[in-house]
Amino acid sequence: MGVLPEFHRRGIGSRLFAEAKKKAQAMGYSFLQVKTVQMGKYEEYDRTNRFYLAMGFQEFEVFPALWDEWNPCQIYVMSLK
């Protein structure tokens, strides 16, 4: 799920996320997980990282070579309980 750049900073992503979180909770899930490129590699992904942190996700683990050495995979998790 994503929001086109021209629609950023309008609350669309936050509303989409809130609905996805409610749906996951209703389905009985305990956690949400997202993957992105580790903070500090590319500004466009840094914005994504900051969004996830603002939504309440916490850093879980980085896999330096899951995708490739230029794109270390950052895992974020959130408890739904």
Backbone torsions as a table, in degrees:
resi	resn	phi	psi	omega
1	MET	NA	141.6	178.3
2	GLY	-161.4	169.0	179.1
3	VAL	-123.2	131.1	179.0
4	LEU	-58.3	142.8	-176.7
5	PRO	-52.6	-36.6	-178.4
6	GLU	-67.5	-10.9	178.7
7	PHE	-110.0	6.3	177.7
8	HIS	-65.0	158.2	174.4
9	ARG	66.3	28.4	177.5
10	ARG	-119.4	3.7	-179.7
11	GLY	86.0	1.9	-177.4
12	ILE	-66.5	-47.6	179.9
13	GLY	-61.7	-41.1	178.6
14	SER	-63.2	-41.0	178.9
15	ARG	-69.3	-40.9	175.9
16	LEU	-60.1	-44.9	-179.6
17	PHE	-63.4	-43.8	179.9
18	ALA	-57.8	-41.4	178.7
19	GLU	-68.1	-41.5	178.1
20	ALA	-63.3	-40.7	179.0
21	LYS	-64.1	-45.2	178.2
22	LYS	-59.6	-42.6	-179.9
23	LYS	-63.6	-44.3	179.4
24	ALA	-62.4	-41.4	177.8
25	GLN	-64.1	-43.2	179.7
26	ALA	-63.4	-30.0	179.3
27	MET	-83.7	-2.7	175.3
28	GLY	89.5	12.0	178.9
29	TYR	-71.1	148.6	-179.9
30	SER	-96.1	-27.3	-175.5
31	PHE	-140.7	155.7	166.0
32	LEU	-115.5	148.5	178.5
33	GLN	-135.7	139.9	172.4
34	VAL	-132.0	154.3	177.7
35	LYS	-124.7	139.1	175.7
36	THR	-153.9	179.5	176.9
37	VAL	-78.7	138.9	-177.4
38	GLN	-53.9	141.9	177.8
39	MET	-54.6	139.8	175.7
40	GLY	96.8	-1.2	-178.9
41	LYS	-95.4	-44.4	-177.2
42	TYR	-144.8	134.2	-177.0
43	GLU	-57.9	-40.2	-178.2
44	GLU	-63.0	-35.0	176.4
45	TYR	-79.0	-28.0	174.4
46	ASP	-61.2	-39.5	176.8
47	ARG	-62.6	-40.4	177.5
48	THR	-63.4	-44.7	178.4
49	ASN	-59.1	-45.7	-179.8
50	ARG	-63.3	-35.8	176.2
51	PHE	-62.0	-49.8	-179.8
52	TYR	-59.2	-43.7	178.6
53	LEU	-62.2	-40.4	178.8
54	ALA	-65.8	-28.5	179.0
55	MET	-78.9	-10.9	177.4
56	GLY	109.8	2.9	176.0
57	PHE	-69.8	154.3	176.3
58	GLN	-122.7	145.7	177.6
59	GLU	-62.3	135.3	-179.7
60	PHE	-114.4	-56.0	-176.4
61	GLU	-161.1	153.2	173.6
62	VAL	-116.8	131.4	173.8
63	PHE	-107.8	101.5	-172.1
64	PRO	-60.7	-27.0	-174.6
65	ALA	-128.4	18.5	-179.6
66	LEU	-59.9	-47.2	178.0
67	TRP	-92.2	-59.1	171.7
68	ASP	-173.7	171.4	-173.6
69	GLU	-66.0	-19.5	-179.7
70	TRP	-88.4	-11.6	-175.7
71	ASN	-133.2	70.7	179.9
72	PRO	-63.1	132.6	-174.8
73	CYS	-84.4	117.6	175.8
74	GLN	-95.9	126.7	175.5
75	ILE	-102.7	129.9	172.0
76	TYR	-116.3	147.0	176.9
77	VAL	-131.9	160.0	176.8
78	MET	-144.8	131.5	174.5
79	SER	-79.6	139.4	177.9
80	LEU	-103.4	3.9	-179.2
81	LYS	-94.8	NA	NA
